[in-house]
Amino acid sequence: MSSITDFDSLRRAMGENSEQPEGPARNARAEHLLLEAEKLNTPLAVIEALGHQLKVYNYSSEKGKMFVPFARLLRMWDERPEDFDQYETHALHWVFKWMSAGMLDQPHIPLASIAKWLGEMEHRYRLAGHSERAVRSAEFSVAAHVGDMPRAERAYAGWLAADRDTMADCHACELHGQGWWQAENGRDAEALELWRPVLEGEFTCAHEPHTALASSLLPLLRLGRADEARAHHLRGFRLVRPMESMRGAYADHVEFCTLSGNEARALELLAERPAYFTDEGHPRSKLDFLSVVALLMDRLTGLGLGGSQVPGPAGRTWTAAELAPHARAGALALAARFDERNGTEYVSERARARMARRPLVDRLPLGVRPSGASPIRTPERPVRPVAPGAEMSAAPGTESSGASALPALLIEARRLSDTLQPHAVEAWAAVARAAREAKAAGDDVALEPRDRAEAADHEAMVLGPEATNLFERAAELYAEAGDPGEALAARARAAYVHALAGRVDEALAAVAGPHEEILALYAAGGTGMRQTASVLMARARILTRRVHAAGEDLEDAVLEEAVTAVRAVLALVEGHTGEDVRFAARAAEAQAMLGELAGHAGDVETAAELSARAAEAFVAAGLPWFAVEYEARLAQLAHHLGDVDGAERALRAALEHGGPYLEPVGRAQLHLQLAEVTGGLGRVAEAADHALEAAHWADEAGEGPTLGAWARHQLGGFLLRRGRWAEAAEVLESVLPDVTAGTHGDGAVVQTLWWLGDCLGELGEHRAAAERRLQAAEIARNWPEQQDHATLAHLAASSLEQAGLTDEAERAYARAGELWRTVGDAPGLVRSLRARAWLTLRGEAGPDGARALMADAVEECGAAVDAAPDDETRARLTADLGHTHRQFADLLVRVAGGRAADVGGQALFEEAVTALDRAVAAFALLGPDTLRDRSRAELAAAWLEADLGRPADAAARARAVLSAHENAPEEDDTAQSLRSEAERLLNTLAEENRERAED
């Protein structure tokens, strides 16, 4: 802690303290500085220290402490106003507004005292010649708080009618307050229009757009503008998070998450601010916070999560069911204190209404990483149909039980399975369950062998590798029921299970018998086409699996045998696809399999054509959910062929045809592929939407740390490309724990850190940006190719420089320069040398070191020009050389410090003119493309010529610039600006010439 020895050191200490994070530590430091100020025996020092103390109290959770320093300031003003300078006089009157609002937020201060204070404020403002705008605004706040709506409307009108002067709140704060009133009265669209200039950054202040973003969340949801609400939450919460004084806005974000299906996120926010449960310095924001906590806990309890552990006041563990009444009681107790003070029940009514709010949307994906420890359950997953290879679809069926239900359940199950509809597997499971329940109840009901066979068959279809025995049992039951063909089909399905488990040879051996038997049986009329097609298809699938397993060792004979088997299925069912939907499904699947085999043979175009034909056939048969797999495959093939539009069409069709039957993981994959396709086409906003959906569905599938992380990684990149830095930073920071080298590759880790560094740099968080870029560079340093390492090192150096860490930046630029030299990137090396030169000028090495580094930059760039391999590279390097000469000249002028009159300064100016002439010459080699750069260098040299007492040379240069841009169009702002500067120089020279003539 620095010692305070005089007024200047006190001011420096107060300035440093103002830059510290809000909170008790900063407040305690302000209290100590006041004690130090009192020792200086300077009234203005005490006045400024009191003002500093008042300010830090106001921007903290200890707002209630403001009144003591203000009372002392006011007394000092009344006793000796001459001790206040102009700034402190303004500041004293300014904080009158803080006092009125601060009193209103403290229920122990009587309403009469507040009214008296308003009168005092109005009187003093009138004496000082200020408008009554701030007074009417304060009166409005009081009336709105107590629920006196007629008075609030009058004060609101008076507030807007009064002239804005230096005592009026800043534009941003005023617009926030006006918009808040519109939203309170149900005029959400009007509120958002008032907030628009604040939300768009036209008007800002210490707490705006922070509060406007928070206040806009529910109005946006109520208006159905969910995308904007999401964006405002991500952007706004980032602003609010580090500011202890913004408990009310923080509560708005918790409430938004609660009412948008993001209860897990709301709990995370509570966990970040445990002190908000107990901080007493600002009762009004505590009331807001506790009301929202009660709302969230009631929501969790309503979801059946009342027993889940949740963040709460320190000292014990809490469940949602326990914290709900605790928070509600605390909120209502505070509300009662305000109402007792106000003589109304308005505050309690508003608190109860807030705690009773209902969700505004079922689920609004936010794109940020959800907490892995959250107790929030995900909604029940939609169940996709099983692919035709598993014969049937699985989905929730109708719940029923008992003997009386069996006939209806059987009819429904058979209808669904015969027409390949979703829910068939579950429908047969319901049949089996009802039969068991009937038997347990003693009912004399037994399923026929055929029924039991179908139930076992369908149960096996979703068991995977464990299904073999159950398919064999189904075969026995079919045989018992007198259907040998269906028995053979079940055995063939059992054989296919071996192939799915990777035992292809075993599967071929197992299917050989059923295949021979079904052909003989069909030829003898002992079974139908349906059973025969089932066996033929099982064998074709197994042979196709063998093709897959062969990989690069695939033999033509193996491929041909699979093709022949598939064509046998087609030959059997073609011409009959209109008779039975199952035949249509067989034909469609066979087309897809032929396409798959064509792909293995290297014929990608035929593979794509047949996949498309299969998908179309499934849709035409009324089975669109089966088309999804082949449309997804078609998208990959189309992408391989360079048909990006075709890939996009296939992916959209897959999403459409999957409908409610598409599993979350499949939906996530399709959206992620669409994100990549549309992003590649430059439709970044659409790509971000798909990436957001992909992240949401990956979370629903339990794939958040894997597929979901990749989707969030992509989402962050798309948001970055859209210039939505704060949203992108929130997403990328949230996904960092999940993007790992082991799962996603170290390239993805580096890219995430790189993007995050870019976002943080755009947001002005340069120290954090440097940290992320250095992390990325540390990973990239081990890569064989060092271009990315060099780029990241250079970017990190730039961030360190912007963060004011000069020494660290100089070392980082030096490291980047070494890397640029290693990879042979001359422009990068030159940039690093120039940057080091400017940093060195401010450091210990001073002008000599800076000049040496800039000279090195000129030398390196010149050598690169001479060694350029082609004209394009030479032109680019020549432009760099021109800019380097120009920077050398600027540095020389900076070293001279404007001393053109003395010998040393004159020599530096002469050297700078020479450097600028070299810049002009370099740019001149490149023709019209660098005319503006050439003119800028020419004008810089002209001004130096004038300072060196060579007006004729200066005028000649200025006229050359005028001539070069003589025919520039009016709309060419840069050219017109150059002409204006040249004319200004000529006028200056003429005026100096006249003055010399008069002398």
N, C-alpha and C positions, 0 to 999 in steps of 0.2 A: 504494500500500500504506500503510495508516494506521499511524502510530507508536504504540507501546505505552508508555504513561507510568505506568499504574497497573493494579491488579487489574481494575477495571471495564472499562477499555479492552481488556485482554486477553480478558476474557469476551466482550465484544462482537465482537472479532476472531475468536474461536473459533466464536461463533454464526454469523457471516457465512461463515466457511469451511465450516461444516457444511452450508450451503445450496448450496455449489458442486457441480458435477457430479463424480461419482466419477472418480478417476484420479490419475496422478502429480503433476499440478499441485496438486491439493488436498493430497496427501501432503506435497509439498515445503513448502507453506505451513504445515502443521502442524509440520513439523520446525523451521521458522524461529520459529514462535510458542513452541516449547519453549525455544529460546535466549533469546527475549525474556522468558519467564517466569522463567528462572533469574536474570535481572538484577534482578528485583523483590525478591529476598531474602525471599520469602514461601513457606513450604513448601507451603501449600495451592494456591498458584498453579502450582507445579511439578507437584503431584499432578494438578490438573485438566488441565494441558497434556499430561502424559503420557497421561492417559485419553483426551483428544481425539485425540492421535496414534495411540493404539492403535485407536480406533474407526475412524478414516479408513483405516488400514491394513487393518482387517478387511473394510471395504466397498470393496475395490479389488482389483486384480490383484496387489498386492504384499503379500499376506497373510503371507508369510514374514517380514516385518519386525516382526510383532507381538511376537515373543518378547523382544526387547531392552527395549522400554519396560515390558513387564509384569514382567520380572525386576527392573527398577529399582523399580517400584511395590511389588512384594512385599517387596523389601529395606527400603524406607522404612517399610512397614507393620510389619515385624518390629522395626525399630529404634525407631520413634516412632509408634505407632498413634494417639496423641492429635492428630497433625497432620491426620488424616483426619476430615472432617465426616461426618454420617450418610449423605449421598448418596454420597460417594466411598467410604465403607466398603462400602455395598451394591454399588457399581459394581465394586470390586475383586473381591469374591466372585463377582459375576455373570460377569466375563470369564474366570474359571477355566474355564468351559465352552468359551469360544472357544479357549482354549489347548489343551485336550484335542483338540478337533476340528482345530485348526490343526496340531498335531503329527502327527495321523493323516494329514493331507493332504500331509505333507512326507516323502518316502521316506528322506531321510538321517537322520531322527531314529529311533533304535533303538526297537524295540517294548518293550524293557525300560524305557527311559526313559519311554515313554508309560504303562506299567503303574505305574511309580513315581509318576508325576504323578497318576494316578487315585487312588492311595492317599493322596497329599498332599491332593488335593481333598476326598476323603471325610473325612480327619482334620480339616481346617480347617472344613468345613461342620458337622461334629459339634460342634466347639468353639463355633462361632457359633450353634448351635441350629437349624440348617436341616435340612429333610427330606432324605432320601437319594434323592429322586426324580430330581434332576438328575444325581446320581452314577450311578444305574442307567441313565439315558438315555445318558450318555457311555460306560458299559461296553458297552451294547448296540451303540453305533456301532462300537466297536473290534472286538467279536466278529463283527458282520455284515461288517465290512470284510475281515477275514482269512478269513472263511468258516467260522468255528466256530459252526455252526448250533445245537447244543444249548445252548451258553453264551449265544448271542444270544437264544434263546427264553426262557431263564431270566431274563436281564437285562430283556428286554421285559416279562415278567410282573411283575418287581419294579418296573420303571418305572411301570407302570400301577397297581400296588397301593399305592405310596408316596403320601403326602399331597402335594397341591399346596401350595406355599408361595411366598414371594417370589423364591426362587431357581429355581423351575421355569421352563422356557421358556414363552413366551407360548402361549396356546391354539392360535393359528394354526400356529406352528412345530411344536408337539407333534403336532397332528393330521396335519400333512404327513409327519412322520417315521413316524408309526404307519401311515398309508396307504401310504407307500413300502414298508414291510415287507410289507404284505398283497399289494401288486402284485408284489413280488419273488418271492413264494411262489405266484403264479398266482391270487390271489384278487382279481381286478379289481373285481368288484361291491362287495366289502367295502371295498376301498381307496377307491372313489368315494364310498361312503356316509360314510366317515370324513372325506373331504375336503369333503363337501357344505357344512358351515357356513363353511368358508374360501372355497370357490368362490362361495358366495352372499353373501359380504361380511360375515357375522356376526362373524368374527374376522379381523383384519388386522394387519400390521406392516410393517416396512421392506421385507421380502422376500416377503411374502405378501399376496395370493394368487398372486404372480408364479411361485413355484416349484411350487405346487400345480397351477396351470393347465398348466405345462409337463409336469409328471409325469403329468397325467391324459390326455395326448394319445393315447398308444399303448393304454392300457387302454380308452379309449372306442372306438377303432378295433377293437380285438379283440372288444369286445362288440357291434359293429355299430351304435354310436351315432355315426354319421358327422357328423350335423348339429351335435351338441354338440362334437365334436372340432374341427370347422371354427371354431365360435364361440370355443372356448377358445384356438385358435391366434391368431386375429385379436385377441382381447382380451388374451391373455397376452403375445404378442410386443410389443404396444404398451407394456406395462409393463416388459418386459425390455430393450428396445432401448437406452434411455439409461443403463443401469446396467452399468458396466464390470465389476463384480465378479461378474456372473451368467453367466459363460461356460458353466457346466454346464447351466443352464436354456436358454441360447441354443442349445446343442448339441441339446437335446431338440426344439426347434422345427425345426432343420435336419433332424434325423432324421425327424420327423413328415412334413415335406414330401417327403423322399426315399421314404418308404414309402407315400405316398398319391398317387403319380403327379404330384407337383408339383416335379419335379427342377429346373425353371427357377427356381422360387421359392427353392429351397434354395441355388442358386448365387448368387442375389441377396443372400441373407442372409450368405453367406460373404464376398461383396464388401464388405459394410458393415463388417466387423470384421477387417481384415487383421492387426491386432496379436494377435488370438487365436491365430494360427499360431505365434507366437514368445514371447509373454509367459511368463516362467518362474516368476513369484512364487507360483503355485498349481498344482503339478504334477498334482494329481488332476483338476482341471477341464480341464487341457490334455490329459490322457489321454482324457477323455470327448469333447472336441472333436475330437481327431485320429482317434479311432475312428469318429466320425460322418462325418468328411471321407472316410476310406477307404471307408466304406459307400456314400456318395454317388458317389465316383469309380468304384467298381466297378459301380455301377448304370448310370452313364453309359456306361462301356465296354461293358457288356452290351447296351446299346441301340444299339451301333455308333457311339458318339460319343466314343470314346477319343482321337481326334485333335483334338477341340474344345478351344479355349483356355478355361481356367477360372481363377478367383481362387485365389491361393496365397501362400506366403511371399514377402515382398518380395525384390527383387534379380534376378529372372529371370521369364520367362514360363513358364507351365505348361500342359500338356494334361492331360486327365482320366487318360489312360493313364500319364502320368509322375507325377502327384500321388498316384495310388492307392498304389503301393508305398512312396513317400516317407512318406505319412501313416501307413500300416500299420506301417512300420518304427519310426517315432517313437512310435506308440501302444504297440507291443509292447515297445519299449525301456523306456518309462516303467513299463509293467505289470511288467516283469521286475525293475525296481528296487524296486517295492513288494513283490513276491513274495519277493525276496531278504531284504528287511527283515522280512517277516511269516513266512517259513519255510513258505509254502504256494504253490500255483500258482493260487489262486482268482482273483486280479485278472486274470491273463492269460487264464484261461478265460472270464471274463465279457467281457473286451475282444474276444476272438475271436468269441464268440457274438454280440456286438452288431454286429461288422463283417460277420457272415454273415446278418444278418436279411434276410428277403424282404418285398416289398411286401405290405401288408395289404389294400389296395384298388387296383384298376387305375387309377382316376382319381377324385379328390374335388375338384370345383370349389370354389375358395376365394372367388371373387368379386372378388379384387384384380387389378389390372392386371398382366399378365405382362410380363417384360422383352422389349423389341423386339429386343435383341441376343442373346437366349438361343440356344444351339445345339440346344435340345431340339426334336425334330421332333414334329409332331402325328400322331395315329393316322390311318390311311387313312380317307378320308371315305366314308361311305355314299353311293351314287349313286342319285339319284331317278329314277323313270321319266320319260321325256320326255312332255310333255303330248300329248293326242290330236292336237293341231294339228301335231305333228311325226311323227305316225303310230306311233311305236314308242318303247320304253324303252331306256335305256342303263344297263348295270350290268356289273360284272365277270363274265366268262364262264369257262368251263372251259378251262384251259390244255391244249393238245394240239398235236401237230405231225406232219408227214409224211403220206405217201400212205395208210398204213394207218388213219390216224385220220379221214380225210375222210368216209367214209360215215356214221360215227356223229355227226360234227360237223354234217353236213348235216341229218340227221334231227332232231337236237336244236335246231338253229337254226330250222328250219322249224316245229317244234312250238311253240317259244316265240313266233315271230312270228305264226303263225296264230291263236294264242290271246291275243295281246297281253300276254304275260307279261314281267316284268322280265328283264333280261339278254339280250334278243334282239339288240340292236345289237352287243354284245360277242361274242355267239355267232356272228354272221355275220362279224365281224372275225376270229374264230378260224378260220373256214372259209377266208377269203381268205389268212390267214397260213399255214395248213397247205398250201394249194395252192402258194404261193410257195416254201415250203421243199421241197415234193416236186419242183417243177420245178428248183430249184437242185441237188437231189440227183441229178437225171437220171432220176427216175421218170417213166414214161410215163403221166402222169395229167393230165387237163385237165378243168376245170369246164365243165359244159354252159352254153350261153348263158343259160338260165333261172337257173341258180345264180349266174352272174356278175352277172346283172341284179339279183337280190335282194341280193347282197353290196354292189354299188354303191349301190343304193337305200337300204339301211340305213346305209351309211357316210355318205351325204349327209344323212341325217336329223339328225345331230348336228353338222354343219359350220356351220350358221347361214348368213350372207350369202354364204359361199363355196360353197354347195351347188348352185348353178344348173347349172353344167357337169356335175357328177356325176349330177344327176337326169336331164339330157338324155342322158348316156351310158347310164344305166339304161334310159331309154326306147328307145334304139336296140337294146339287148340284149333287151328284152322283145319288141320287134318281130321281131328275129332268131329268138327262141324261139317265134314264132307266137302271141303274146298281144297283139293290138293294143289291147285295152281297158286292160291294165295299162300299156302304153306311154303311152296317153293320160293315165292316172292319174299316171305319173311326170312327164309334161310339166306337168300341172296343179300338181303339187307344186313344180316348178321355178318356175312362175308365182307361187306363193304366196311364194317366197323374195323376190321383188321387193317384195311388200307388206310383208314383215317388215323390209326395209331402207328402208321409207318411200316406195317408188316405186309407189304404188297404181295410178296410171293405166297405167303400164307393165305391172303385174300383170294388170289387167283386159283389156288388149289381148292379153296372152299366153295368158290362160285362155279367151278367147272361142272360139278354134278348137277346142281339146280339148272344150269344153262342147258345142258343136254336134255335133261328130263322135261323142261318146260317146252322146248321145241318139239319133242316127240308128243307130248300131251296136247299141245296146241294143234299139231297136225292131225291128231286123232279126234279133235273136237272135244277133248276132255277138260279144257279150260278156255278162258276168254282172252281177248286181246289185251285187256287191262293188266292181268296178271303176267302175261308174257312180256309186255312192254316193261313192266317193273323189273323183271329179272334181267332182260337185255340191258336196261339202263344201269342196273347195279354193276354188271360186268363192264360196261363201257366206262363207268366212273372209275372202276378199279384200274383198268388199262390206262386211263388218262392219268391217274395217280402215279402209275409206273413211269409215264413220260416225265412227270414232274420230278420224280425221284432220280431219274437218270442224269439230270443236269447237263453238263457239257459233254458227258459220255453218251448222249442219246444216239441210238442207232436208228437207221431208217426203218428197219423191220419193226422195231418197237413202236415207232410213230405210226407206221402204216397199219399195224394191227389195231391200235386205238382208233384210228380214223375209220377203219372198216367196221368196228364194233358200234361206233356212234351212228354211222350210216345205216346200220341194220335197224337201229331204233327208228330212224326216220322212215325207212322203207316200210316198216310195220305200221306206223301210225299215220303217215301222210295219206290224205284223202279221207281221214276219219276225224280230223281235228274239230269239225263242227258238230260231231255227234256227242262228244264228252269233253268237258273242260280238262280232264286229266290227260287226254290225248294231246290237246293243244299245249299243255304244260310240258309234256314229254318232247314234242316237236320243238318248242321254243328252247328248252334246255339243250337239246341235241345241237341246234344251230349255235348256241353259245359255246358248247364244247368243241365243235368244229373250229370256231373262231379261236378258241384257246390253243388248240393244236396247231392252227395256222401260225399263231404267234411263236410257238416253239420252233416251227420250221423257218422262222425269219420273215414270214409274209405278214408284216404289220398291217398293211392296208386291208387285206382280206380279213384279218382278225378283227379290225375295227368294223368293217362292213357286217360281218356275221354277228358280232356283239350287238350292234345297233338293230339288226334284224330280230335277234332274240328278244331284246327289250320291247320292241314294237309288238312282237307276237304275244308276249305276256300281257301287255296293256290291252291289246285287242281281245284277248280272252277274258278280260275282266279280272285279271290277277296282277294289278300294277305293283303290289308290294314285292312280287318276285322279280320285277324288272330292276330293282335297285342295285343288286349286286353287279349286274351286267352293264348298267349305265355308269356305275363307278369305274368298272374296268374300261369301258369305252372312253371315259374321260382321260384315263392314263394313256390309252393308245393314241387318242387324238392329240394329246399334248406331245407325245413322242413324235408324231407326224408333223408337228408345228401348226396344227389346226387349233389354235387357242379358242376361237369362237365355238368350235365343235365341243371342246372340252367343257367350256362353260355351260353350253346347252345340256350336255349330258349330266353334269353335276346338279343343275337346277331341276332337271327331270327326276333325278334320283331323290332329291329332297321332297319334291311334290308327290311322287309315287309312293315313297315310304310312309308319308302321312303320319298318323298316330302310332303306326306299328314299328317305326324305326327306333332301334335302341339308342340311348343317349350317346354311346361311344361312336356308333355309326353316324349319327347326326353331327357330332363334333368333327369327325374326320371329313365329312362332306363340306361343312362350313369352312373348315380350315383350308381345304383344297380350293374352294371358291375364293377365299381371302387371297391366296397366293396368285390365282388366275387374274382376278380383278385388280389386285395391286400391280401385277405385271403389266396390265393394260392402262395403268395410270388412273384408274378409278379408285382413288385412295380412300375416300369417305365410305364407299361401299365395301371396300376390303376391310376397313376397320370394323364395320358392322358385322361382317361375317366372322372375323377373328373374335369379336366379343361373344357372339353366339357360340362359337367353337369352345371358348373358355368355359362358358356356362354349362354346356352339355357335357364337357369333359369332367367338370366338377360333379355333375349329377351322376355320371358313370363311375365315380370314384377314381378318376384318372387325373385329378388335379395336379399332382406333382410331376406328371409325365406329359401326357398329351395336353393337359390344361396349361402347363408351364410354357410349352412351345407356343400355344395359341396366345397366351398373354405376352410372351416375347414378341410375337408378330404384331399384336395389337399395339404395344408400345412403339414399335417402329413406324406403324402407319399413323399413329397420333403425332409422332414426331414429324413425319412428312407433311402433315396437315398444319404444322405450326402450333399445335395445342400442347405447349411445353409442360405446363403444370400437370395436365391429365396424364401425359406420357410418362412423366417422372414418377407419379404415384403408381402407375401400373408397373413400370420397370423396377422400382424399388420393392414393390410387393412380390415380384416374381424372382428376384435375385436368389433367395434361399433355395428355390426349386430348380433353377437352371444350373445343372452340374455337368462337369466334363464327362463323368461316367455315363450319364443318361443322354445328354444332348450334344456332347462334344465340346471341347474347349473353344472352338470357334463361336459357338452360341454364347458362351460365357463372356468372351471378349466383346462380341457384338452388343450384348445387353449392357455391359459396362460402358462401352463406347457411346451407345445411344443415350444412356443415362447421363454421361458426362456432357454430351451436347445439350440435353435438356437443362441441366443445372446451370450451364454456362449462359444459356438464353435467359434463365430466370435470375441471373445475377449472383448465383450461389457459387462463386468462383473457387473458393477453397474446397468445397465438396466436389465440384467438377474435377479439380486437379486430382483429388484422392481417387475418384473412380477411373480417371484416365491412366493414372499411375498403376492402379490394380490391373487394368487391361494390358498395359505395356509389360508388366511383370510376367504375365502369362505368355504374351506374344514373343517375349525375348527368347523363348525356347523353340520357336518355329524355324524351320529351315529357311523360309522366305522372310526377310526382315523389313519389308516395306511397311507393313502394318505397325511393326514395333517402332519404326522411325516416326511414322505419322502420329502415333499415340504419344510418344515422348515429346514431340513438338507441340501437340495440343495441350499436354499437361503443363509444359513450360509456359504456354500462353495463359492458361488458367492461373498458374502461380503468379505470373506477372500481374494479371488483373486483380488478384487477391491481395496485391501489395507485398508479396513475399519475394523481394527482389533477389536476394542471394540464392534462394532455392530455384528461382526462375532462371538465373544465369547458369547455374549448374545443369539444369534440365535442358536448356538450349544447347549447351556444350555437348551433352550426351546425345541429343538429337542430331547435332552436326556430325558427330562421329558416325552415327548410324546412316545418315544421308550419304556420307562419303563412302561408307561400306557398300551401300546398294547402288552407288553410282548415280544418285539423284542430285544433279547440280542445282536446280532451282530450290530444292529443299535445303541444301547446304547453304546457299546464298541467303535464304530467308532467316536461317538460324544465326548466321553471322551478323546480319543487319540488326536482328533483335538483340543480340548480345551487345552490339555496339551502343545501342541506345540505353540499355541497362547499365553498361559499364560507365557511361557518361555521368550517371548519378552515383556511382560507387567509388571505391577507394582508388581504382586505377585511373579514373577521371578522363580528361580529354585525350591524353596520349594513348591510353588503352583503347578508347572508343575509336579514335582515328585509325589505329592499327587494325582493328577488327573490320572496320568499313573498307579499308584498303584491301584486306584479304578477300572481302566479298566481291569487290570490283575485279580483283585478279582471278578468282575462281570462276566468276561469270564470264569474263573475257576468254579464259582458256576453254570453257565449255562451248562458247560460240565458235571458236576456231576448230574444235573437234566435233562439231555437230554432224551427225550422219546424213541428214537430209535437210531440204529447204524449210520444211514445216518446223522441225525442231530448232533450226537456226533462227527462224523468225521469232519463235517463242522465247528463246534465250536472249536474243537481241533486245526484245522488249524488257526482259528482266534486267539486262545490263543498263538500259536507259533509266529504269526506276531506281537501280542501285546508285548510279551517278547522281540522280536527283536527291536521294536520301543522304548521300555523302555531302552534298551541298547544304542541305538543311541542317545536318549535324555541325558542319563548320560554322554556319551562321549562329547556331545555338551556343557553340563554344565562344564565339566572338562576343556574344551578349550585346549586340547592337553597337559595339565600339568601332565604328567605321573611321572615326577621326584619328585614333592613335595608331602607331605603327603596327603593333601586333594585330589589332582588329582589322586594319586595312589589308594586311597580308592574308588574313583568313577570308575576308570578303573576296579578294582577288582569286584565291584558290577556289572559293565556292563558285565564282563566275566561270572559271575553267571547267569545273565539274558539270555545271549546267550546260555549257556548250557541248560537252561530250554527251550529255543526255539528249540534247537537241539533235546531235548528229546521229545517235543511235536510233532515235525515233524516226528521223528523216529517211533512214534506210528502208523503213517499213511502209512508206507511202501514206495514203489517206487514212488507213485504219488507225494510225496512232497520231493523227493530226492534233487532237485535243491534248494528249500528253505532251506533244512537242510544244504546243502553244503555252501550256502551263509552265513548262521549264523556261521558255523564252521570256514570259512575263516575270518569273522569279528572277531571272538574270537582269531584266530591265530595271526592276526595283533596286537591285544591288548596284547596278551601274549608276543609278541616280544617287544612291547613298555615297558612292565613291567620287561624286562630283563630275560625272561624265554624262551630262544631260543629253547631248546629241546622240550618243550611243544608246542611251535608254529610250529616247524617242524613236529611234530607228527600229528598235526591237518591238516597241508597242505598235508602231505603224505596220510592221510585218504581220503581227497578230491580227490587226484589223483587216488587212488585205486578205489574209488566209480565210477569214470567216465572213467576207464581204457578202457573199450570196447565201448565207445560212438562213433557213426559214425561221419565221418568227416563233414557231412552236418548239424550236431546238433550244431549250433552256440553257444547256451547257454552253453552246456557241454564243448565245446572247450574253451570258454571264462573262465569258472571256472578253467579248467586245467591250462590255461595260467597264471591266477592270482596265483594259488598255486605254479607253477614253479617260478614265479617272486618272491614270498615270500621266497621260498627256496634259490634262488640265492642271495637275499638280506641278508639272514641269513648267508650264506656261505661267502659272501664278508665281512660282519662284523666280522665273526670269523677269517678270514685271517688278517684283520686289527689289531684285538686284538693280534693275534700271532706275528705280526711284531713289535707291540709296546712292 
